[in-house]
Amino acid sequence: MKLSVSDVEVKGKKVLLRVDFNVPLSGGQVVDDTRIRAVLPTITDLLERGARLILVSHLGRPRGEVQPELRLDPVADRLSELLGQPVPKLDQVVGPEVQEAVNNLANGEALMLENVRFEKGEEENDPDFARQLAQTADLFVNDAFGTAHRAHASTAGVAAYIPAVAGLLMIKEIETLSRCLEQPARPLVAILGGAKVSDKLKVIHRFLKLADTLLIGGGMANTFLAALDYPLGDSFYEQDLLIDAKNILEASDRSNCCLQLPVDLAVTRELKPQSSFKIVPVGEVAEGWKAVDIGPETAAIYGKVAAEAGTILWNGPLGVFETAPFHRGTEAVARAVAKSEGFSIVGGGDIVAALESFGLAGQISFISTGGGATLKFWEGETLPGIAVLQDKQIKEE
C-alpha cells in the first residue's frame, strides 16, 4: 500500500500536486470538467489543512513547444469556480517567476503552473528539469492516475528530489482496480472493444488467466473473426495480428476463461450518420460491406453474461458508437451492465464517452480516470507514477 497524502503533515508546506486536467476545451471554455471534479477531494483536503499548493498538469500534446490554444487559463478559471477561491495560473512552469509566486503563497492558497508539456524536459523525464520542478516544493503528491503509466518528469522524475505520496484519487484507483483483480466477486467478466487487438494483446492474455468470461467486440473482434477464416468484406481488421489472434484463441481453449466473439454483425456499405445497414450472421459479410457494430443477438448474449456477473471490467466500445445507428450494440450491453448487480468498472475515454452519451455513466460502480493507465494496471505492469511513491509502513502486531 502506498503512503497517502492523509498520512503526512502538510500545514505550511509547499506541495507540488500532479493532476490530470487534460480536459476538452471549446471557445476558451472547459466543456467537460469531470477530471477536474475527480481531484477536488485531494485539493480541498490539502487547502483545508493549510498546504501551499502548486498544481501541475498537461493539456494535449504540444511536444515541448508553446501552443497558445493549449494554455491552462480556462482550466484554472474553472477550478477557481469549483473551489470558490481564486487559483491564479502562471505563464511559466519553472524559473524565478515561479519560485517567487510560490514563496508568496499563504497557507491554504493555490496556484497553477503552465502546461507542463510545453517543456521539452517533461516527456523526456530530463533529470535537470525534474530537479527544477521539484525545488519549488517540499512534498510531491501524485493524483494523476491517468498519466501514471508515463515516466515523465512531473509524474515520476520529481520523486528523486522530494518525498512522494499518493493523492486521494490515486489511492482510490489503486485500491479499486487491485481489488477487482485480486479478490473479485465471481463470475469476473471482462468486456474488451475498440479498434485494435494490438492495443490490448497483453491485457487479453492476462484476462484469460483471471476472468471467467471475456467478451470481445468492436473492430478488434473482426481480427479474431478473420483469424477463424470468416469472410469480412471490406471490414477493418489487422492483417498483421492474425497469428496473434489465432494464438489467443488457442490459449483460450486451454484456459478456464470462456472467450466469446460476436455471432452477428451490423454491416454497412458506407460509414456515415444514418446510413443504411443490415444485420448478418458472422460469415455472411459480403464484398463491399463492412462490419461496424455487434448485432442484436450478440448484444443479447453479452447482456445476459453481464447481468449474471459478480464483477465487470470494461474497456473499449463494441461498435462505431459515435455514428448512429452503430451505437446500438454498445448501448444495449451498457444498459445490461448498468442494471447488473455486479460491481462494474469502466476505463478508457471512448467507452466513458459512450456511457455518458447514453446517460448511463452514473449507474456504473466505478469509472476509472485512466485509459492507457487502466489497461497497463490490468496487464499487471508496474506504473512509473505509482512505483516512485513511498510505501506505507505496516506496523507489526
Buried (B, 14 or more C-beta within 10 A) or exposed (E): EBBBBBEBEBEEBBBBBBBBBBBBBEEEEBEEBBBBEBBBBBBEBBBEBBBBBBBBBBBBEBEEEEBEEBBBBBBBBBBBBBBEEBBEBBEBBBEEEBBEBBEEBEBBBBBBBBBBBBBEBBBBBBEEBBBBBBBBBBBBBBBBBBBBBBBBBBBBBBBBBBBBBBBBBBBBBBEBBEBBBEEBBEBBBBBBBBBBBEBBBBBBBBBBEBBBBBBBBBBBBBBBBBBEEBBBBBBBBBEEBBEBBBEBBEBBEEBEBBBBBBBBBBBBBEEEEEBEBEBBEBBBBEEEBBBBBBBBBBBBBBBEBBBBBBBBBBBBBBBBBEBEBBBBBBBBBBBBBBEBEBBBBBBBBBBBBBBBBBEBBEBBBBBBBBBBBBBBBBBEBEBBBBEBBBEBEEEEE
